[in-house]
């Protein structure tokens, strides 16, 4: 299984607009062949003492794909080319990690 973890810092005051667009994208992506999970998340407090400090403008996207081929197809999907660019101007930064399950 392939995991994609996308950490985004949003510009001030755009969270609601980001969430609206992200929900549109997520609904389409979850129907793609090979998509196991596609969830946008925000920081919350927890009882874990070693948790990183909360950031109100941080959004983390957690994706799970059956294969690299499914991820590749996702990246070129028409809805990603249409909706993805709408998120770009709302973000200050983006960091992406791609990992594979080991067992």
C-alpha positions in Angstrom: 0.0 0.0 0.0 1.2 3.5 -0.9 0.7 6.3 1.6 0.9 10.0 0.7 1.1 12.5 3.5 0.7 16.1 2.4 1.2 18.9 5.1 -0.1 22.3 4.1 0.1 25.6 5.8 -2.7 27.8 4.7 -2.7 31.6 4.3 -4.5 33.4 7.0 -8.3 33.5 6.7 -8.8 31.0 3.9 -9.6 27.8 5.9 -13.3 27.8 5.1 -12.7 28.3 1.3 -10.1 25.6 1.4 -12.4 23.2 3.1 -15.2 23.8 0.6 -12.9 23.0 -2.3 -11.1 20.1 -0.6 -14.5 18.4 0.0 -15.3 18.7 -3.8 -11.9 17.1 -4.6 -12.2 14.4 -2.0 -15.6 13.3 -3.2 -14.2 12.8 -6.7 -10.9 11.2 -5.7 -12.6 8.6 -3.4 -14.3 7.2 -6.5 -11.0 6.6 -8.3 -9.8 3.1 -8.9 -7.1 2.2 -6.4 -8.1 4.8 -3.8 -8.3 3.3 -0.4 -8.4 6.6 1.6 -8.3 10.3 0.9 -8.9 12.5 4.0 -8.1 16.1 4.8 -7.5 16.7 8.5 -6.8 19.5 10.9 -4.9 19.6 14.2 -6.7 18.8 17.4 -5.6 18.6 21.0 -4.9 15.1 22.3 -3.6 13.4 25.4 -0.3 12.5 23.7 2.3 14.5 25.4 4.9 14.4 22.6 2.4 15.8 20.0 3.7 18.6 17.9 2.4 22.1 18.8 -1.0 22.8 17.2 -1.2 25.0 14.2 -4.6 26.5 13.3 -3.6 27.0 9.6 -2.2 23.5 9.1 -4.1 21.0 7.0 -2.8 17.4 6.5 -4.0 15.3 3.7 -3.7 11.5 4.3 -4.0 9.4 1.2 -3.8 5.6 0.7 -3.4 4.0 -2.7 -3.3 0.3 -3.8 -0.2 1.0 -5.9 2.1 3.6 -7.4 0.2 3.1 -10.7 -3.1 4.1 -9.0 -1.3 7.2 -7.6 0.1 8.0 -11.0 -3.4 7.8 -12.6 -4.8 10.0 -9.8 -2.3 12.7 -10.5 -3.5 13.0 -14.1 -7.2 12.7 -13.4 -9.3 15.4 -15.0 -10.8 16.5 -11.7 -7.3 17.0 -10.2 -6.3 19.2 -13.1 -9.5 21.2 -12.7 -9.9 21.4 -8.9 -6.3 21.1 -7.7 -5.1 24.5 -9.0 -7.9 26.1 -7.0 -6.2 25.1 -3.8 -2.7 26.4 -4.7 -3.3 30.1 -4.1 -4.7 29.3 -0.6 -1.5 27.7 0.6 1.7 29.2 2.0 3.6 26.0 1.9 3.3 22.3 1.0 5.4 19.3 2.1 4.8 15.9 0.7 6.0 12.5 1.8 5.3 9.2 0.0 5.7 6.0 1.9 5.0 2.3 1.4 3.7 -0.2 3.9 6.3 -2.7 5.2 4.1 -5.2 6.9 
